[in-house]
Amino acid sequence: MSLSKQFLKSRPEVKVTFAVEKEAAAGASQVFLLGEFNQWQPMELKRLKNGEFKATLNLPTDQQDEYQYCYRLVSEEGGESYDNDWAADDYVPGPFGRDNSVVRVQAH
């Protein structure tokens, strides 16, 4: 799993890309991203020809100095079959006994 950030100069946003490599997806036909940035509603990652899954979101940076969003990646059955994102900025305890991954964005 990977996480990358691109700060936009034209807008007060950060383009954040979430990816699950083919090996980490372990044959899944769908992977979903859930997080505070989308009210924990499942968002399907796009499956690429190489078997990788990706989704890109624009997260705001203009209303406060720093944002911290918890998120999880889940399989099509809704099971949390993936470990925490090893590229996450941090981990925080979740309400169900498992840690949530964290992405942080700061105003530039």
C-alpha positions in Angstrom: 0.0 0.0 0.0 1.2 3.5 -0.7 0.2 7.1 0.0 1.4 10.1 -2.0 0.7 13.8 -1.7 0.9 16.6 -4.2 0.4 20.1 -2.9 -1.5 22.2 -5.5 -0.2 25.8 -6.1 -3.4 26.9 -7.8 -5.8 25.9 -5.0 -5.6 25.4 -1.2 -5.7 21.6 -1.5 -3.5 18.6 -1.4 -4.0 15.8 -4.0 -3.7 12.6 -2.0 -3.4 9.2 -3.9 -4.1 6.0 -2.1 -2.8 2.8 -3.8 -2.9 -0.9 -3.1 -0.4 -2.9 -5.1 -1.4 -6.1 -6.9 0.5 -8.3 -4.4 -1.2 -6.6 -1.4 -4.6 -6.9 -3.0 -4.2 -10.6 -3.0 -6.5 -11.3 -5.9 -9.3 -9.0 -4.7 -11.7 -7.8 -7.4 -12.5 -4.6 -5.5 -10.9 -2.5 -2.8 -12.6 0.3 -0.9 -11.3 3.3 0.9 -13.2 4.5 4.0 -12.2 7.6 6.0 -13.1 10.7 7.9 -12.7 12.7 4.6 -15.7 10.8 3.1 -17.8 10.3 6.3 -16.6 6.6 6.4 -18.6 5.8 3.3 -17.0 3.2 1.0 -15.2 4.7 -2.0 -14.1 2.1 -4.6 -10.5 2.3 -5.8 -10.0 2.0 -9.5 -8.5 -1.2 -10.7 -5.6 -0.6 -13.1 -4.5 -3.0 -15.9 -1.4 -4.0 -13.8 -3.7 -5.2 -11.0 -3.0 -2.2 -8.7 -5.9 -0.2 -7.2 -5.8 3.6 -6.9 -8.0 6.5 -5.8 -7.1 10.2 -5.6 -8.8 12.8 -3.4 -8.3 16.5 -3.0 -8.2 17.4 0.6 -8.5 21.1 1.8 -5.7 23.0 3.5 -7.3 26.5 3.8 -9.4 26.3 6.9 -6.8 25.4 9.5 -3.1 24.8 9.8 -3.2 21.0 9.9 -5.7 18.3 9.1 -5.5 14.7 10.2 -7.8 12.1 8.6 -8.2 8.5 9.8 -8.8 5.9 7.1 -9.0 2.2 6.3 -8.8 0.0 3.2 -11.2 -2.9 3.0 -12.0 -5.7 0.7 -15.2 -6.1 -1.4 -16.8 -8.2 1.3 -16.3 -5.3 3.7 -13.6 -7.2 5.7 -10.6 -5.4 6.9 -8.3 -7.9 5.3 -5.5 -5.4 4.8 -2.9 -4.3 7.3 -2.6 -0.7 8.2 -1.2 1.4 5.3 2.6 1.2 5.9 2.9 4.5 4.1 0.5 6.3 6.5 1.7 9.3 8.4 0.7 7.8 11.7 -1.7 5.3 13.3 -4.4 5.9 16.0 -6.5 3.5 17.9 -9.9 2.9 16.3 -13.2 2.2 18.0 -13.2 -1.5 17.2 -9.9 -2.6 18.7 -7.8 -2.0 15.5 -5.6 1.0 14.6 -6.7 3.3 11.8 -4.2 4.7 9.4 -3.7 8.5 9.4 -3.0 11.0 6.6 -1.9 14.5 7.6 -2.0 17.5 5.4 -0.7 20.9 6.3 -1.2 24.3 4.8 1.7 25.5 2.7 
